[in-house]
């Protein structure tokens, strides 16, 4: 139902059929993937974002379905308890994992700082050494000039 007649579309370029290659090792699989990427270097490559672990729900402020005190547990009570317990364990595991991650991050930052300090110290030491050598050379040059003047 188009008002203006459109020009005929050019036919899509046919892809040449490629033989099916089953990778026999991890290295070969990597090579095949790289080859596939390099077939069309202009094409953008999607880089997946890092999936962030979503925090579990906080524990409920107010528990509504508390079992009454007049009777024993019903047949469905165990499943309710089991779900609550699973959720609580999940929450605790998540908190432990976050604490561990934070500790490792801090350790890593400290290590980076330490390495930076060591590198700076080494650089300063070498700089001092270079300066000393330079001064020695200059002094030797001056002494040589002095000797030449005295000889003349």
Buried (B, 14 or more C-beta within 10 A) or exposed (E): EEEEEEEEEEEEEEEEEEEEEEEEEEEEEEEEEEEEEEEEEEEEEEEEEEEEEEEBEEEEEEEEEEEEEEEEEEEEEEEEEEEEEEBEEEBEEBEEEEEEEEEEEEEEEEEEEEEEEEEEEEEEEEEEEEEEEEEEEEEEEEEEEEEEEEEE
